[in-house]
Amino acid sequence: MKQITVLFLIVLSAALCARDFENAWWGMTRSEVISIESRAPVQETEHLLIYESTISGFPAYAAYSFVNGRLYSGKYLFNTSHTDNNEYISDYHILLDHMMSRYGLPVQRGKRWQAKTKPQDFSSDGDAVALGHLNYLSCWQTDTSNIEFILTGDHHMVNTVMRYTCAAPMPDSGSIRGLHEYTFFRNGFRGHPWYANASRVKSKECAVLLNTYSNEFVDSLDYDTVCLAGLDMLIGYAFADDRLIAGYYTAELSCLDLQDAISAFHRINRQLQQFYGKAVHEELLWTQQQLKTSYPLWGCAVALGHLTYITDYRCSASRISVTLTSNHGGIILMIQMTPESRLLHNATASGQSHQMQRLAVPVCSGFNEAF
């Protein structure tokens, strides 16, 4: 009997280690994940469940993300705070050892300095990370998952993230989650009317706040991702004079096949057309027209900054722009919403904001490479 018990415990232990993310397996429904969790989520939406967790002694948020009602990806967002930025790097290496003990040597590992950055300009690597000039990345591949462990930062905010994604192809995009997001654009952004104040947005937004940014023209809030057309896209709000004047979704596309970035752009547009009809403006913007014949595949032209895709839509109260462009060698896909021009004129005439007219495009506070 004792041998049977020991064997059962060994099999059970192996089964627990084989779980794909936190306490669950890919393909579980939202209700199944809730049933196996012994605690209440700290935040939840139809497509996201967030729980408090601990990894190798470090507190973190575990975020389950669902596509077509099935668990498809997850993230650990670590919430440890340090006054010495080098301690974030020390934490990263401790967690890296934990990951290697579980998954073996990473298939990719290293640190990357941003282009034109000189390491000698920083007093420490930790400060370079906090200012967004240095990133650490380690990657693993298992039979069921692709795993990325990232340390990055921006504007003195450091993010440590473990991202797990199902290795199987994305579920059929015919009913991909996030379609309802598009209906939030008609009179504002994500259910918030244009010119709502920032405190209202903060009190009602259920996503995790990742970053804030301010300059003389605009204040912005960046939140954790929502899925649109199979892409995890950061949520952003821009305010002028404490009034909501733009919203945006951004995703940095990591594509082995650069043409996949163009396919993602077209997927977004097909979904927008379901709600807002034909685009009012479409443009392929080349830096030099003669370059058109230099690229047999235009995905490479986008990645090198020679080509930008632009599509615009309009509805009663909003203008919607979709752009596919390059950013420091990566490809950025952005959906941006702004008030219709007549509303902007009325807001300015009523004295709500003299700065709104100066903001044809909101300043994105930093699409963060960690997400």
Secondary structure, 3 states (H helix, E strand, C coil): CHHHHHHHHHHHHHHHHCCCECCECCCCEHHHHHHHCCCCCCEEECCEEEEEEEECCEEEEEEEEEECCEEEEEEEEECCCCCCCHHHHHHHHHHHHHHHHHHCCCCEEEEEECCCCCHHHCCCHHHHHHCCCEEEEEEEECCCEEEEEEEEEECCEEEEEEEEEECCCCCCHHHCCCHHHHHHHCCEECCEECCCCHHHHHHHCCCCEEEEEECCCCEEEEEEEEEECCEEEEEEEEEECCEEEEEEEEEEECCCCCHHHHHHHHHHHHHHHHHHCCCCEEEEEECCHHHHHHCCCHHHHHHCCCEEEEEEEECCCEEEEEEEEEECCEEEEEEEEEECHHHHHHHHHCCCCCCHHHCCCCCCCCCCCCC
